[in-house]
Amino acid sequence: MRKKQPMSGYSMAQWFANRGQVMQTVSAVCSAICAVVGVLIALYINLPGVFQTSIDSANIILSILAIPALLVGGSNAAFYLMAPIMDRMAQRSFEKRFPEFRTPAPQLNAAENIKPGLEERKERPPIDFEAALPPKAESEVLDVKIKVGSYWETSGGLDRFRISIIGIQGDPGKLIVELSVTTGGSVFHPGTSVKEVGVNRFLVPESHSGFQSEDRCVFQFSFSDNHIHFRAARVDGLDLHNQEVAVNVAKFRTMTVPTL
């Protein structure tokens, strides 16, 4: 609904950008008034006939302008007084013709002094937090083949695990693979037969057996009262013709989910 506006409808800020412009305008108006008064005084002293004629002409002009001024002022005043009433009448007529657009007033539940929508929110099914947790246990052993200069990667959420093959070194029968491991922040460690050349970067000899190969692996693990986390990798074979390395990757994780 339209709010009632003041009679003037304007403010000083709409006409003037700063106080200096206000002072300049006031000075100009005062100067004009003083100039008109000075001219009238000069005419009254020096030319009394011209002065009297000017006064008579001014009275005639003012009497002619008074009627339209009164009409315009009266219509503006009537408009500002009647505008809120006309707005209310138009709104009621519109809502009566189109009731679907009527805005209902907010109603409160008198019994509990709350809005009716809150009961519906309380009846929503609870969130299943256990479904959002990772599985309690998982384990897998992967056989992957990685080209020299390439990598193999697996990730889940914030857990990232990448093995990159840097190159192959050594003589036939005594070949070793230079590889690097990229994780989400954990550090891998070498077996006794593996040489560490940097952080998560190793020289790994070939291993042909899945048993008793701890000394030829790189690994990382952590454990606590409610979890065990283990990852390891070893070189299982070399293909010099295709410049390809076979890598065994073992991953194991188990955790105890607290009761919610």
C-alpha angles and dihedrals in degrees: 000000000000115000120231110263125212119257094252098047092195138082135203091252091062092059104031129046096201144358093267092065090050091054092047092051093048090049091050092050092048091049091051092049091048091049092051092047090048092051091049092049091049092050092047092053102038104024110024092168093056089045093054091047091051091051092050091048091049091052091052092049093047092049090051093048095044095074098055090040091055091046094050093044093047093049092050092049091048091049094053092046096047099039097084091046092050091048092054092047092049092048093050091048091050094048090048091053095041107029092170089072093053112120109227117221115247110264125205128213103249093202097058100012092234134115116271093238093068094071090058091053091053091054094058114115114259120257114262101232093174091063089058093054121092118259116283094237137008135163136173142164116213130196108206133173118214127189118229107266092023135087145217120224141183127179141175120186108311092345108100125176122179131168116197124191110220098179149302122264138180137044127304108285092022102057122150130191124225109215139162130212123214120196140163090270108307123121124233123216131212130238120238093269094046121088118217111216098172144345105315090348120115148169104230123190121218117270122198099184133066091209126078093002098131092114091057097048137088113219147171129193142164134182142180138165092292106028146041120195122183135169130172140166135192137177109254101178147348130226106193093178094058094029090236132143126205112216129188113213122192122192128180132170133167130171141173114236113215117237111259 
